[in-house]
Amino acid sequence: MFKPWKIHYGWVVVAGAFLATAASGGVFYSFGVFFQPLQEEFGWTRATTASVSTVWLISFAVSGYFMGWLTDVRGPRVAMLLGAVLTGAGFVLTSRADSLGHFYLAYVLTGIGTAATWSPPLAVVQRWFDKKRGLALGIVASGVGTGTMVLSPLLSWFITSYGWRDAYIGLGVLCCVALILAALVLMQSPQEKGALPYGAAPQRMTATIHNPKNQQGEAPAAKERWTIGAAVRTKAFRYMLSIYVLSLVPIYVIPAHIVRFATDRGVTALAAASALGAFGIGGTIARAGGGALSDVLGWTKGIALFSFLTAAPIFVLVGMHDAAAIFGAMFALGVFAGARVPLIPGLLGYYFGTDYLARLIAITHGLAVLFAAGSPVLAGFIFDRTGSYAIPFFIAGLCAVGAGLLALLTGIIIENPPSPPFGKGGWGDFQINDRMFLK
């Protein structure tokens, strides 16, 4: 007699987290579809129009720590439900906005709500997996691409058929439903179900030897005792933050302007939106693969590889005029940039443990967003002055190359996770390697 097949609940958590990140991708990357209708209705410059997206990014970044804290203290369900209410309400208000100030206020509310869609799911998922953590993170991060892939052409059709105001209401409803469904299945840790993380032995060792070549494996017990303050004061954290900032610039600049870039070259609005959808398709395909590949290559080598590859389609995009070529370049950009997405949160979890990981991811992502948030506005400003996207797209490509170089440097200098300090001055019983801690 065959035993009934049972799925580890960690994979159910992955599915719920996937819905949350899909809402995140649908909100941010679909703004490019609204770009031209808003510009035409209100007569704004491209820099002014892009500033609406920047306001969302800033509010998303600033409120990320609160959502991370709420997840660590009260659990992911509370954060998801609060996010569902705020996101839905924010988009309903956006649909009624009739001035730039109204858009700013509505997008601030939406940004606070969607802050629940990134650091909380990425942190919670890591607590459910000892093995295949990279794959699990990749699947969750692929939700961003799925949201972009599905919602970009859908919203473009909705705008053409019913107008941008009704499209905002539809977006709010979809995001609200996705986050409510995510809240129903997300759980803080396996202990809540009396289970072990996926791949954990029945009797877990308090410390396990790492393989420094692939940067994977079970974290030593000491790493579970990192505090937020101790982690953010390390040079290791500053390296990871710098990589994150440089990685965000290309995926903020290109998707925000690609629809306008394509229509300037005679591409139809629907075809241009489809190019943005191609970016989402590529990201969806690659995120799970990128996470799985990190189980072999290691976090820093994976980040470096995909950062270098991200730069290639950006550099050739400026010279393209054909819809099919732009579609292909955006698909390639989605693949390479998407494969990199789950690796930085994974690197944070590998180095600093999971006790405060939601807040640590929120701090890292929030600071990176704050530094990179102005890049779409700067790109619009440069276009308004030069009449060309050549300079901003080239800068975006250079940032991708810089992220790859810094990841390689990080992998050389930081070979293994450091042991955490105890309290403000003590170090406990674990041996410290100054080269690893990089104080």
Steps between C-alpha positions, in 0.01 A plus 500: 500500500627841405532767765302819431716772355547793736642839413713681755315809620801710410395475136153627594673798662694548176171515308355762735818706488493475120156668496633783716799572277279478192300790644826690554611453139156586368498827691847628419582384150153562361543872562664521160161414348338796675787734406373628165128531594590705808743717309247569227211576737686731736766640264786404730863469391657157507696588813182611678311188393784274614501678837171325587681168482784644708256607773371144512854365526589733787187421701554128425857524627427705812211278612684177422661485843161532669361212295813296575464571871130412486588170333774411750285591802138430399543267206460531121122470500451830682741675263329355192150595610607854584675520164187379320284773656748783439586395144138464395403831657800674346413399146135591541615849607742510206210439262338820630813718499488819295830669590864409555462546875209258509706243312785540747271446801328198348829340397642555850212296640552235233873492573438436869266215414723332245794510742348176633568330166880478506701457820231305693451219243871475418590473869225256597579261216863470609390378843321206338798363304835354594548341159394647165479845657630661182233328292227603744617862495516493122142379471379770739693772320361380166165633617627848415549399140168320487319806626670713238441246222129464573404850603691713248308390186178454701515856634593635157186338356295624796625856456419494128152357563391673820756769587786524747277582800306172480827317437630627834192365677549161334866498605403577859247217511745246357775597746261492794377151412856370447616624840196361681562159343867522601401582858290183519800268451810682625635388838790647694705180539477119488477495881146637472400171335728285711711430193862532393628714212511322166809278483582527872613187682281386791780594738651822374861570582570826678764583245585368156810546296451729201640446158668836422510421128126490444391709800214263575415264780348517844587811696685462829289555809699812586372671191147481636596751770589794280328821605396768254744755644796264486423390145463847347828616652706244312684574182343185357159665524628814328633293210164327459314830518723653231439202271128537558499872410688446176276205410179699547586790268462303171173335603359835612605709201428267207151370591382848604590648159489208258139551387564868424836411342332248268205721402747778412638258240159434345413185693132474590399547864387137533822367347702727730307368800567148373873579510457587867311173535795323338718639777262333744499172308878487500512577870246231581696236311836597643438572867445139601794394284724770645413394851567134419830588329612680817485159672788404268690822425452678831330831570774747400607321181137477393446871564811588300408279204147629462600863559746488210243334276240763597714774350511346151137556385499849653799613295345379172147619577566866412563424135185293451193620307319176419227371733628142484856605582385707797285209616802268481728739685245545778453124526878455536514780757224329696685168494834634618375760747235261628749222570692737726197612706481219762875482554556810715227412754645148502849635564366703794335193649814293449723750678277633775247226575120514507395627845468862386520438128175673401625823654851456362371446147268797547788723611723389214228527238368823646837675501577370150164625375557842655835530325365373165150652513600819322644317199175492294451872563861571407454298180192706415683822581790406271255415221316830544835678455655287223202343322665158524512203736857411398671653805264368771490152348880493476530604865257223595717247319813623677326457835433135414868450416596670827275266696671199342850626576407578860345154542824339385695716743260408778541130426879532520508696825210339686547126471284376790238641734644666810396417854276763658600719793313452826353817646677823416856397577528127575563236240395174665673166451526491120835568339508820299673540168568869445534449127150357487337750730665799328451744785 
